[in-house]
Amino acid sequence: MQVELAAPAALDGAVRDDRSCLRSLERGVGLLIEVPAAILVVVEVAVLLMGVVSRYVFRAPIVWIDELASILFIWLAMLGAASAFRRAEHMRMTAIVGMASPRLRAFLEMVALVAGLIFVALVLGPSYEFAQEEVWVVTPALEITNAWRAAALPVGFGLMLLVAVLRLLDTSDWRDAVGALALGVLAAGALALAQPLFAGLGNLNLILFFVVGVGILVFAGVPIAFAFGLPTFAYVTLTTGAPATVVVGRLDEGMSHLILLAVPLFIFLGLLIEMTGMARAMVGFLASLLGHVRGGLHYVLVGAMYLVSGISGSKAADMAAVAPVLLPEMRARGAKEGDLVALLAATGAQTETIPPSIVLITIGSITGVSITALFTGGLLPGLVLGVTLCCLVWWRYRGEDLSHVARPSGREIARSFLVAVPALALPFVIRVAVVEGVATATEVSTIGIVYATLTGLLVYRRFAWRRLFPMLVTTATLSGAILLIIGAATGMAWALTQSGFSQALAVAMKSLPGGTLGFLVASALAFIVLGSVLEGIPAIVLFGPLLFPIARSLGVHEVHYAMVVILAMGVGLFAPPFGVGYYSACAISRIHPDAGMWPIVGYIAALLAGLAIIILIPWFSIGFL
C-alpha cells in the first residue's frame, strides 16, 4: 500500500521537475532574445547620433550609416517581435474575449497562442528561402551580402516558434492545448482541401479571407499581426499561385522603411522623460498656473498630454508619464474616478496628431507624405480638440468648490517654471532640429535622448540606472509588436491591391454623394470604426495606401486628409467598448473600465465636435505649411 501511495507523489514530483526545466529553458530563451534586443536599441541610438554629428558638426557625412542602421533595425524588429510573443504583449482586440466565461476565455487564449505558432511555422521555411535568395544581393555602401539583414527574419520566426512550443508544453490544461491545436490543424486542412473551389470565386475570396477570416481571428483575440498574416498567407498561396516567399517579401518591405526607426527611439525617449522626472516638472508648472481655478487640474491634464505627446510619440508612455503625477491630487480634490479615466482616454485621442506621433511617422513612411509637413500640420488640430475638451471641462466643473485650495504665489509659480524650463524646452529642441536641418525625422529622436539623459543626470539628478535595461527591453518589445503589425498589414494591403480591390474602392469612394466633403466624412466614420477594431497603426497601414491616392484625386490636401483620418482613428481607438486605448488608460490609472463608460460619452462628443471643425476648416491642418 505504501508503494502504491508513493507512486503518484513521485509522478507529481517528476511533473514539477519537468515544469521547472521548461521554465528555466524559457527564461534562458528570454535572455537570448532580450539582451541582444536591448543592445541593439543602444547601438541604433549611437549609430544615428554618429551620423548626425558627422554630417552637421564635421560636414563629413558617413555614407554607410543609413545602411548599417537599416540592417540593425530589421534585427531589432524581429527580436522585439519575439520578445512581445514571449511576454504575450502583441496587440490584440480582447473586448469579446473579456466577456466570455473563464473556461472559454482560457481556451481562446490557447487559440491565440496556437494561431501565432501556426503563422510562424508557415513562414519560417519561406523566410529562410528569402534569406538564401538575398545572398546574391550586395549592399551598395558596406558591400556585404544582404543575407546579413534578411537572416533576421528566419531567426526571429524561429525564436517565436520555440517560445510557442515551450509555452504549449508548459500549459496547465493539456485539453485546451490539444483542442486548440486540433482546431488549427482542422482549419488548415479544410482550406487546403477547398483550394480547387477558390479558383472560381474570384474577388469573393477577398470577403472570405479578409473579412470573414480576419474578423473571426480578431474577435477571437488572436494578436493583430497574426490575424492579418494568416489570411494573407492563405489567400496568396491558395488563390493566386504565388510562392510563399512573396508574403515574406512584403512583410520585410513593410518593416524595413528606415523612417520607422523613429518608432523604437521615440518610445525609448518617452520612457526616459518619465524616468528622469521631466514629465513631473512640466505637470508641476502647469498645476501651479491652473490648479486653483475650477476644473483647473483637468485643464492641466489636457495641457500636459499635449506637451508630453510632443516628446514621447507613444500614447501609453504619455499617459504613464502624466497620470501618476496628476490623478492622485485630482482624487484628493474630489474628482470622480470615472471622469478621470474618461478625460485621460479622451486626451489620448486628442493628441494623436502631436509630433512626433508614431502614427504620423507611419503615415509618412507608407504614403510618401513629407514627415516635416505632417509634424507641422499636426500641432493645431490637436490644439483644436484640446479646446473642445476644455469647453466641456468648464461646463462640468463650473460649480466646483475650491475654497480649500490655496492659490500659489507669484514666487511659487516662478520657481516651478524655472524647474520646468529644461523639460519644457525639449519639444522645441526636437522641432528646431528638424526644421533647421540638423537631423531628419528619424535621427532627431537621438538628439532628444541625449538631451533627456543629460537633463536627468545634471539638472533633475534623477537617472535610475537599474531601470535602464528593463526600459530598453520594453522599447524593443513594443516596437517589435508595432512593426510586425505593419509588416503583416503591408502584405495584406499588397494582396488587396493585386486583386483589383483598390481600384474598386477608389470608384466607390469617388461616387459618394457630397463630393469632397462627403468623402472626408465617410473616411472619418470609417476610421472611427477601424480604429476601434484594428487599433491605429494597423488601420492606417492597411487602408492608407488605398485612400490617400483617392483623396489626392479629389483635391484634398494630403496633410489635411492625414489629420482627419488620424483624429478619427484616435476617437475609435479610445472609445469603449472596443477601443483598446480606453482600456490602456484604465490600466495606467488603475480605475475599473465600468467607471468611465458614461462620463466618456461627453468627451467623445467634444472630440467629434473638434473633428468636425478640422474637416470643415482645412486651414487648421495646412495653414502653416
Residue pairs with C-beta under 8 A, 6 or more apart in sequence:
19 170
22 166
22 169
22 170
23 170
25 166
26 86
26 163
26 166
26 167
26 170
29 86
29 159
29 162
29 163
29 166
30 83
30 86
32 159
33 79
33 82
33 83
33 86
33 159
34 79
34 83
34 473
34 476
36 75
36 79
37 76
37 79
37 80
37 83
37 472
37 473
37 476
37 477
37 480
38 469
38 472
38 473
38 476
40 72
40 75
40 76
40 79
40 476
41 76
41 264
41 265
41 268
41 472
41 475
41 476
42 472
43 72
44 69
44 72
44 73
44 76
44 261
44 264
44 265
45 265
45 268
45 446
45 449
47 65
47 68
47 69
47 72
48 65
48 69
48 261
48 265
48 442
48 443
48 445
48 446
49 443
49 446
49 447
49 450
50 62
50 65
51 61
51 62
51 65
51 66
51 69
51 443
52 438
52 439
52 443
52 446
52 447
54 60
54 61
54 62
54 65
55 61
55 62
56 437
56 438
56 439
63 141
64 141
64 142
66 141
66 258
67 139
67 140
67 141
67 142
68 142
69 258
69 261
70 149
70 256
70 258
70 261
71 139
71 142
71 148
71 149
73 256
73 258
73 260
73 261
74 149
74 150
74 152
74 153
74 252
74 255
74 256
75 149
75 152
75 155
75 156
76 264
76 476
76 479
76 480
77 152
77 156
77 255
77 479
77 480
77 483
77 484
77 487
78 152
78 153
78 155
78 156
78 157
78 480
79 152
79 156
79 159
79 476
79 480
80 264
80 476
80 477
80 478
80 479
80 480
80 481
80 483
81 90
81 156
81 160
81 225
81 480
81 481
81 483
81 484
82 156
82 159
82 160
82 163
82 480
83 89
83 473
83 476
83 477
83 480
84 90
84 477
84 478
84 480
84 481
84 484
85 116
85 160
85 163
85 164
86 163
87 477
89 477
89 478
89 481
90 116
90 223
90 224
90 225
90 226
90 481
90 484
91 223
91 224
91 225
91 481
91 482
91 485
91 535
91 538
91 580
92 112
92 218
92 221
92 222
92 223
92 224
92 227
93 218
93 219
93 221
93 224
93 533
93 534
93 535
93 578
93 580
94 221
94 580
94 583
95 577
95 578
95 580
96 219
96 220
96 221
97 105
97 108
97 109
97 220
97 221
98 105
100 108
106 173
106 176
107 176
107 179
107 180
108 220
108 221
109 176
109 221
110 171
110 173
110 176
110 177
110 179
110 180
111 180
111 183
111 184
111 220
111 221
111 222
112 220
112 221
112 222
112 223
112 226
113 164
113 167
113 168
113 180
114 164
114 168
114 177
114 180
114 181
114 183
114 184
115 184
115 217
115 222
115 223
115 226
115 227
115 230
116 160
116 164
116 222
116 223
116 226
117 161
117 164
117 165
117 168
117 184
118 184
118 188
118 230
119 226
119 229
119 230
119 233
120 157
120 158
120 160
120 161
120 164
121 161
122 230
122 233
122 244
123 157
123 229
123 233
123 244
123 247
123 248
123 251
124 154
124 157
124 158
124 161
125 244
126 243
126 244
126 245
126 247
126 248
127 153
127 154
127 157
127 248
128 154
129 245
129 248
130 150
130 153
130 245
130 248
130 249
130 252
131 147
131 150
131 151
131 153
131 154
132 147
133 245
134 145
134 146
134 147
134 149
134 150
135 145
135 146
135 147
136 145
137 145
137 146
137 147
138 144
138 145
138 146
139 145
139 146
139 149
150 252
153 248
153 251
153 252
168 177
168 181
171 177
191 234
191 238
192 238
195 238
198 205
198 208
198 238
198 239
199 239
201 208
201 239
203 499
203 500
203 501
203 504
205 235
205 239
205 499
206 235
206 496
206 499
206 501
209 231
209 232
209 234
209 235
209 239
210 231
210 235
210 492
210 495
210 496
213 230
213 231
213 234
214 227
214 228
214 231
214 492
217 226
217 227
217 230
217 231
218 224
218 227
218 533
218 534
222 230
223 481
224 485
224 488
224 534
224 535
224 538
225 481
225 484
225 485
225 487
225 488
226 488
228 485
228 488
228 489
228 491
228 492
228 538
228 542
229 247
229 251
229 488
229 491
231 492
232 247
232 488
232 491
232 492
232 495
233 244
233 247
235 495
236 242
236 244
236 246
236 247
236 491
236 495
237 243
237 244
237 247
240 495
240 498
247 491
250 487
250 490
250 491
250 494
251 487
251 488
251 490
251 491
252 487
253 487
253 490
254 366
254 486
254 487
254 488
254 489
254 490
254 491
254 541
255 483
255 484
255 486
255 487
255 490
257 365
257 366
258 442
259 361
259 364
259 365
259 371
259 441
259 442
260 361
260 362
260 365
260 483
260 486
261 442
262 313
262 356
262 358
262 361
262 441
262 442
262 444
262 445
263 313
263 358
263 361
263 362
263 479
263 482
263 483
264 475
264 476
264 478
264 479
265 442
265 445
265 446
265 449
266 312
266 313
266 314
266 356
266 358
266 361
266 445
266 448
267 312
267 313
267 314
267 317
267 358
267 474
267 475
267 478
267 479
268 445
268 449
268 471
268 472
268 475
269 311
269 312
269 313
269 445
269 448
269 449
269 452
270 308
270 311
270 312
270 313
270 314
270 317
270 318
270 321
271 312
271 317
271 471
271 474
271 475
272 278
272 449
272 452
272 453
272 456
272 471
273 279
273 308
273 311
273 312
273 321
273 423
273 426
273 452
274 317
274 320
274 321
275 456
275 462
275 463
275 464
275 467
275 471
276 452
276 453
276 455
276 456
276 460
276 462
276 463
277 456
277 460
277 462
278 311
278 422
278 423
278 426
278 452
278 455
278 456
278 460
279 304
279 308
279 321
279 322
279 325
279 423
280 325
281 416
281 419
281 420
281 422
281 423
281 460
282 304
282 307
282 308
282 420
282 423
282 424
283 300
283 304
283 322
283 325
283 326
284 325
284 416
284 419
284 420
285 413
285 416
285 417
285 419
285 420
285 424
286 299
286 300
286 303
286 304
286 307
287 296
287 297
287 300
287 326
287 329
287 416
288 408
288 412
288 413
288 416
288 417
289 300
289 413
290 296
290 297
290 299
290 300
290 303
291 297
291 300
291 329
291 405
291 408
292 402
292 405
292 406
292 407
292 408
293 299
293 402
294 394
294 397
294 398
294 399
294 400
294 402
295 393
295 394
295 396
295 397
295 398
295 400
296 402
297 326
297 329
297 330
297 333
297 335
298 330
298 335
298 343
298 390
298 393
298 397
299 390
299 393
300 326
301 322
301 326
301 330
301 343
301 344
301 347
302 343
302 347
302 350
302 386
302 389
302 390
302 393
303 386
304 322
304 325
304 326
305 318
305 319
305 322
305 344
305 347
305 348
305 350
305 351
306 347
306 350
306 351
306 354
306 382
306 383
306 386
307 424
307 427
308 318
308 321
308 322
309 315
309 318
309 351
309 354
309 357
309 382
310 354
310 355
310 356
310 427
310 430
310 431
311 426
311 427
311 430
311 448
312 318
312 321
313 355
313 356
313 357
313 358
313 361
313 445
314 358
314 478
315 348
315 351
315 352
315 581
315 584
316 478
316 584
316 588
318 348
318 351
319 344
319 348
319 584
319 585
319 588
319 589
320 588
322 344
323 344
323 585
323 588
323 589
327 340
327 344
327 589
330 340
331 337
331 340
333 402
333 405
334 400
336 595
336 599
337 589
337 591
337 592
337 595
337 596
338 591
338 595
338 596
338 597
338 598
338 599
339 396
339 596
339 599
340 589
340 591
340 596
341 585
341 586
341 589
341 591
341 593
341 595
341 596
341 600
342 596
342 599
342 600
342 602
342 603
343 389
343 393
343 599
343 603
344 585
344 588
344 589
345 574
345 579
345 581
345 582
345 585
345 586
345 596
345 600
345 603
346 389
346 574
346 600
346 603
346 604
346 606
346 607
347 386
347 389
348 570
348 573
348 574
348 581
348 584
348 585
349 385
349 567
349 570
349 571
349 573
349 574
349 575
349 581
349 607
350 382
350 385
350 386
350 389
350 570
350 607
350 610
351 357
351 382
351 386
352 359
352 382
352 536
352 566
352 567
352 569
352 570
352 573
353 359
353 360
353 377
353 378
353 379
353 381
353 382
353 563
353 566
353 567
354 378
354 379
354 382
355 374
355 375
355 376
355 378
355 379
355 430
355 431
356 375
356 430
356 441
356 444
356 445
357 378
357 566
358 482
358 537
359 536
359 537
359 540
359 566
359 569
360 371
360 374
360 375
360 378
360 562
360 566
361 371
361 441
362 486
362 537
362 540
362 541
363 369
363 374
363 540
363 544
363 562
363 566
364 370
364 371
364 374
364 441
366 486
366 490
366 540
366 541
366 544
366 545
367 544
367 545
367 548
367 558
367 562
369 548
369 558
369 559
369 562
371 440
371 441
372 434
372 435
372 441
373 559
373 625
374 559
374 562
375 431
375 434
375 441
376 624
376 625
377 559
377 560
377 562
377 563
377 621
377 622
377 624
377 625
378 563
378 566
379 624
380 620
380 621
380 623
380 624
381 563
381 567
381 610
381 614
381 620
381 621
384 610
384 613
384 614
384 620
385 567
385 606
385 607
385 610
385 611
385 614
387 610
388 606
388 607
388 609
388 610
388 613
389 603
389 606
389 607
389 610
391 606
392 602
392 603
392 605
392 606
396 602
408 416
422 455
422 459
422 460
423 455
426 448
426 451
426 452
426 455
429 447
429 448
429 451
430 444
430 445
430 447
430 448
432 438
433 439
433 444
433 447
434 440
434 441
434 444
438 444
438 447
439 446
439 447
453 463
456 462
456 463
457 463
482 537
485 535
485 537
485 538
485 541
486 537
486 538
486 541
489 537
489 538
489 541
489 542
490 541
492 542
493 541
493 542
493 543
493 545
493 546
496 502
496 546
497 545
497 546
501 546
502 545
502 546
505 546
505 547
505 550
506 546
506 549
506 550
506 553
509 519
509 522
509 523
509 547
509 550
510 519
510 550
510 553
510 554
512 518
512 519
512 522
514 521
515 554
516 554
516 555
516 556
517 615
517 616
519 550
519 551
519 554
519 556
520 556
520 561
520 564
520 615
521 615
523 547
523 551
523 561
523 564
523 565
523 568
524 564
524 565
524 567
524 568
524 611
524 615
525 568
526 543
526 568
527 539
527 543
527 565
527 568
527 569
527 572
528 568
528 569
528 571
528 572
528 575
529 572
530 539
530 542
530 543
530 569
530 572
531 539
531 568
531 569
531 570
531 571
531 572
531 573
531 579
532 572
532 573
532 575
532 578
532 579
533 539
533 572
533 578
534 542
535 573
535 580
535 581
536 566
536 569
536 570
536 573
536 581
539 569
540 565
540 566
540 569
544 565
547 561
547 565
548 558
548 561
548 562
551 558
551 561
552 558
557 618
557 621
557 622
559 621
559 622
559 625
560 618
560 621
560 622
562 621
563 614
563 620
563 621
564 611
564 614
564 615
564 621
567 607
567 610
567 611
567 614
568 611
570 581
570 607
571 604
571 607
571 608
571 611
572 578
572 579
573 579
573 580
573 581
574 581
574 582
574 585
575 582
575 600
575 604
576 582
576 583
576 593
576 596
576 597
576 600
577 597
582 593
582 596
582 600
583 593
585 596
586 592
586 593
586 596
613 620
614 620
614 621
